[in-house]
Structures are given as structure tokens and as C-alpha cells.
Amino acid sequence: MLVELKRYLTEQAKAYMQLVLYTRNLFGTQPNRRFAWGLTVCGTTVRACLLVHDKVLSSEAMDVSTSDGRRTFVTLLTNWSMCESWRLGYDPTIRYDADLKHWEIDVYNGETQLTRSYICASICCSAYSTFGRHTRCFVAHEKSAGPVSASNQDSSMVLIKDSWAQATGPDSDVVHDEVAYLREIRDALADDRALEGTYPRLEAGGVVQITCPDGVVDDTTQLILVDIAEDTRVKVPVRIHRRIVMSPVGNPLQRVESADELIVVVGDVMAAHTAIAKRCGLLHRDLSVNNIMFHRDKDGVRGMLIDFDNACRITDMQTAEWQDRTGMLPFMSIGDLEQSDVERTVLDDWESLIYILCWLGTVGINQTDQGPNVTVRDLPIGKWRNGTATD
């Protein structure tokens, strides 16, 4: 519970702002945090705040200098102290074992309709943001497999991706269904050994399941807002909590050891990109230094294209509703930067790859290759982070 105190009622706006800033750290440090509650106290006025992925909802003012205000505030504290953990914003499917000092994560598989538990070895991506998808990534191994030894560590580890994907409505699926895309990619490329390891192989994935008084239900923003008035609920964008298990576990692109390895990685990634576009009819639309990874096997280094959160079907790109702006600003195609009405194609992704290579060639492919006294903002290419198409 976050509490922001201000001396005067006129500082209410500042209290909201501070609460939002503090919540960012709460999401970042608590892997099992689904949403957050907060209190602002300005003078004698107390407001309860619910911070979800796209909105901050605030209660009516409770003036604790009056008997009615105190009664309402005490009732609120009593309800918070007695309610279930999922109503407080915690995720009961991610639990910390204090004795063994690790996180245990449940993953529901939509294909088999079974749930498996995984032991987290490390957290490689935290959700340090108040709003958005709150993507978290865990390196883990299946609990039923028992302890992982040094000899089978690499083959036993998987990556668990946890995020809140945006949906088009309360009864609709997500806009970009990464689980469905990865399932289609896995099935279409399963027999191509040359592409093995160049894309995330889906092991399991589906909507997170929460046990509540009504039974086991999908975890969505509608569940979070179940006790909120209908006229308020409809103003909050719908998100669906999804969890995906993938293999192999990759390393960041900046850890390649040489330009030769970078060339191999980029070649593998574009081979995978081409195959996915031709055989699955999917366009990635978000090539960046963060979405190109690599791993090592007995044959050497392999590149891997990850993160299909913004992917879509190539046939859908012919409609105006799919001409949205996607990707990291430094690597967007000119068409995306200018938000033109020209249909996006695989050439936009190839254009992004050119900018990635220009970026790495300028700032260095890894920390060893980067100059000690040079920062990106001091270089002309630094304008790519916040400039326009002309930059």
C-alpha cells in the first residue's frame, strides 16, 4: 500500500503525481504485482486510488475530520485487511518460497488446458512502469523436473513471458495474439531444422487463471474492476493477462563477441523473418536491438527473432485500422515515422534492420567496442531517439 501525504488540500494534484511515480517502483520490485492501491492524504481529506494499466481511478473524498468520513475510511481499511490477496493486487499464481528463496510460477496452457509450475532461476526483465503491458520475463525450469544440474542447465531452462495484452473489448481476444502467432510459427516451421533456434519455440501459453468466489476465471482488467461501478469500468481499456513459456533462452544482442558473430546473428534472424512472413503470413513490425537475441549451441552462435507482441497478419495490413505506429523510434521505417497511409510490408522490417546495423556500427556492437568517452546523445545518430524522419 502506497500513501502520499500532503499538508494542504490544494496539493491534491501533486499527491496523485507522486503516487504514480512511486507505483512505478512497486511494479518493478514486486514480480507478483498485478495492480496497486494507494492513498492520498491532503490535510484532512483522504482518497483511495486504484492504479491499473491505463488509468488511475480515485474515490470520492473522505474527510476524516467528520464522523462520516472517519467511518468510511475505517470501513475501507477493514475491507482491505480482510479481503483476498488477488483483490489487493497480488498474483496468486506467482508465489515466493521464503525457505527455498525462489519464485514459483504457474502457467496455464490453453492447448492442453493444464497448469504446470516452474521455478524461477532469475528475473531478466522487470516492469518498471506504472502504465502499459507490464512485461516481465523469467528464466525458469519446470518444477516437476527436479533440481537442475550444471550439465543440463541450458537445455532445461525456459523463458516465461508475463504481460497484459490489450483487447478490443470485454468479450474480445487480444489485439495482437502472441500465443496464437507463436503456435502457428512453431507448427509451420517444425520440420525445418535449418531454422531451429532462430525463433522462440512455444512450450505453453494462455490466459492466467485466478481462483475467486465465482470459480477459476481469466485474469483481466474486468476482474480487477469487478466491484467498480459499470459506468467507470467502461472507461478503462480492457487488458488480458497472458503468460507464455518459450525456449531457448537467448542473450542480449549487445553480448556478441565480434562483428563476425553479429553477422551470423543478423543472418539467422532475417532467415527466420523471411520464413515466418512466407509460410505464416505474419509481419513482425518491431525489429530493434532489443528484439534480436542470440544463443550458443554445439554448432556455435545462433540468432533469434523474439517478441511478436506487435505482429499482425500481412493480409490485415491492407486495412487502415492496422496502419498503427509500432517499433522503437530509432529503428522505425520512414513510413512508420511519418505515419503515412502507405501499406506496411516486409520491406519496412528490412528497413528497420538497416537502421539497427547503422546504430551498432556507430555506437559499437558491445561494451568493449564502445568508446569510453562517447555517449549516444553526443552523436548525430542520437537524434534518432527523439527526432523526425528528416533526422
N, C-alpha and C positions, 0 to 999 in steps of 0.2 A: 504494500500500500504506500503510495506516494502522497505526501502532504506538503503543500506550499502555503506558507504563512505570509501575510502582508498586514501592515498596520492599519491601512485605510481601505474603505470600500472602493474608493476611486482607483485603486490599483488592481482591480479585478482582471483587466486585460493582461497586465504583466504576470499575474499569477497563472493564468492559462498558458502563457508563453513558456514560463519556467517549467510548468508541469509537462508540457510537450517535450522540452529538451531533456528533462530527467528520464522520461519514459523511454527515450532512445537507448539509454544505457541499461535500463531494465530489460528490454528485449534482447540486447546484446549479451548480457551476462547470464540470463536465465534461458537455457535451451528449451525448457518446457513451458514457456510463457506464450499463451495464445492471444490474450488481450490484457488490458490493465485497467485497474480502478485507481482513482485519485481523489484527493480532497483539496479544495482551495478554501482558505480561511482568511477573509479580509475584514478586519475589525471584528464585529460580532456576527458576520454573515458567512455561513458555510454552504458550499455547493459540492455535490458529488459529481465526479466526471467519469465517463466511460470512454476509454480510448481504444477504438478499433482501427482497422487497417486503412480506412479512408476518411474517418470522421472523428471528431471529439464531441460527445454528447454531454450536456450539462444539465443537472437537475434544477428545479426551482430553488430559490434562495431559502435557507433555513436560518432564521435569526435566533441565535441561542440566547439572546437577552430576553426572549419571551418564553413563556411556558410551552406554547405550541411548537415553537422552533426547537426547544430542547427535547420535547417528546419525540418529534420526528427524527431528530439526529440520533437519539438513543435507540430508537427502533431500527434505524439503518445499521448502526453498529452491531446490534443484537443479531440482525439477519445475516450480516456478513460473518459473524463469529460462528453461526450455526449451519451455514449452507455448505453444499458440496464443493470440492476443490475446483471442478470444472466451471462452476459459476463464479469463482474468484479469478478466473483467467488462467488457471493451470491446465496442463495437458496430462491427463492420467495415463496416456499411452507412452509417455516418456518419464521414466522414474529413475531416481538416483539411489543406488545401493550404498549406504554410508559405510557398511562393513567392508565391501569389496572395492569401494571407491571408484565406481564406474556408473555410467548411464545405461539403462536398459530401454530399448526402443521396440515397440510393437508395430508391425507393418501388416496391413490388410491387403491381400492380393485379390483384386477384382476378378481375375480369371478363374481362380480356384475357390474363391470365397472362403479362404482360410487365412488365419493370422499366425505369423511367426515372430519370434522375439530375437533381437540382435543385441550384442554387447558392443557398446561404443568404445573404440580404441582412442579416437581423437576427434576433435571438432575442427574442421578445416574451413568453415565459413559460418560466421555468426550474423544475426540480424540486427546490426547496429543502425536501425532506423525506426522512426515512430510510425510511418505510414508505408504502404506498399505490400509487396508479396511476402516479406519477411522470410526470405530464403535462407535456410540453414542446411549445411552439409556435414555429414558424419562419416568417418571411416570406421567400419564395424565388421564383425563376423557373427555368423549365426550362433545363437546360444546353444542349440541342441548339438552343435558340432564339438562342443567341449573346448578346452584351452587350446590356443593357437601356439604352435612351436615355431622356432626360428626357421625351420626347414620348409614349412608350408605357409608361412605368413602371407606372402604375396598372393598366392593362389586362393587363400581362404578369405581375404579381405574384400569387402564390397563398399560401395559408396551409397549412402542413404541421403536422398534429397527431400527436404521438407519445405513446402511453400503453400501460400494461399493464392490460388489462381482466380482471376476474375471471371465471373459468369455473366451471361446476358440477362438473367432474371432468376427469381426464386426457384423456379422449377426447371431451369435450363442447365445444360452442362457448361463447362468452362469454355471460354472463347478460343484458347489455344490448348488443346488436349495433349499435353506432352506424353502422358501414359499411352494413349492410343497411337500417337506418332511413333514412339519407341517400339511398341508392339508390332506395328506394321513394318518398321525398318528391320527389326530382328527376324521376322518371318520371311521377308523378301530377300535378305542378304545372307540367310543362314548357311547356304551351300557354297558361298564364295569365300574360300579360305584366304584368298589374297587380301580381302578387306577385313579379315578378323582382327579385332583390336583397334580398328580405326574409328569406331563409333561406340557409344555406350550400349552394352547388351542389357536389355531389360530382364531382371530376375524376378521382380514382383512389383506391383504398384496398384494404387487405388485410393479411394477417399478414406481419410482417417475416421475410425468408428469410435463414438463416445457412448458410454453407458449412462443413461439418465432414467428418471422415473418412467418415461414412456418406452423404455427398452433401449436397444442399441440403434443409434441413429447416425447419419452422416454429420460430420463436423463442418458447419458453415457459419457465415455471419448471421444467418437466420436463427441458428441455435443460440448464439451469443445474445441476440436481441429478443429472445423468446418472451421475456417479461416486459418488453418495452412496447409502448402503445403503437398500434398499426400505422398511424399517420406519421410517426417518426421512423419506423422501420423502412418504409418505402423510400425514404430519402437517402438511405445508406446503400452504396453499391454492394452487390452480392459477391462474396468470395467463397470458394470451396477449398477446404484444407486437404491437400493431397500429399502422399508420401511415395517415393519411388526408390527401389533398390536396383543398382546398376553395377556392372563390372566391365573392364578392370578399373582399378583406382589410378587416376592419372596424376601427373606432376605439372605444376605451372610452366607455361612456355618459357618464362624467364630463367628456368633452371637448366636449359640445354647447355651443353658444354662447349659448343663450337658452332661456327657458321655451317659446317657440313651437316651437323645434326639438325640444325634449323631447316635446311633444305629438304632433308628426309621427312621431317615432321610436316612441313607445309605440303609436300607432295602427297603424303598419305591422307592428309585432311581433305585436299581437293579431290582426290580419287574417291573418297567416301562421299563428299558433297555431290559429285557428279553422279555416282551410282544411286544415291538417295533421290536426287531430282529425276533421273530417268526411270528408275524402277518403282519408286513410291509416289512420284509426282509431288514431292514436298520441297518447299523452298525454305532454307534456314532463316535468312533475313537478319541475322545478328552476329556476323563474323567480327571478332575482336580478339585482342591479345588474351582476354580472359576466357574465351570460349574455344581456344585451341590449346590442347594439353598433349602430353606425351607420357609414355611408359616404356619400360625396358623389358625385353624377354630374351630368350636364348639366341635370337637372331639379331639383337641389337635394339635400337630405338624405334618406336612406332608413334606416329602422330595420331591424335584422336580429336574428332569434332564433337563438342558437347553442347548442352543447353539448347533444347528445342522449345523453350517457353514462348518464343515469338514466331515459330514456324507456322506455315499455312500451306494449303494445297495450291499448286500452281494455277489450277483452273479457277480458284477463288480470287486470284489476283486480278481477274478481269472485271471484277465488280468494284465500285467506288468505295464501299464500306471497308475493303481490305487495304486501301491505299493509305494506311496509317504510317506514322513515322516511327521506325524502330532502329535499334542499334545504339552503340556508343558514338557520341558526337565525332571524335577524331577519325572514325573509320566508316562513317556513313557514306553512301554513294551521293553524288551530286543531286540525283533525283530525289533522294530522301531529304537531303539538307534543304533543298528549295521547295520541298513538299509539292512537287509537280504532279500533274494528273496523268503523266506517262506511266503505263503499266510496268510494274516491277518484274524483273526476270532474273534468271541465274546470273546475268551479266552484272547486276547490282552487287551480288555477293562476291563475284570475282573482282569487281572494282574495290570492294572493301579489303580484299586480300592485298591488293597493290598498296593501299594506304598502310596496312599493317607492316608490310615489308619496308616501306619508306620510313615508318616510325621507328622500327627496330634498327634500321640502318643508320638512323640519325642519333638516337639516344643510346644505342647499344642493345645487344641481344640478351645480356645478363649483367649482373652487378660487377663482375670482373671486367667486362668490356666497356663499362660506362666510366666517363671521366670523373674524377673525384671532385672537381670544382665546377662542374657544369650541371645546371638544373634545367628541366624542360621549359619552365616559364621564361628562361633567358634566351631560348632559341626561337627562330621564326616559326618552327613547327609547333611551338607551344600554343599558338593561336588556334590550332585545330581543336583545342579543348573547349573553346567557347566562342569561336569565330563564325564566319559565314562561308558560303561556298566559294567566294572570291579569295578567301584567305588560304 
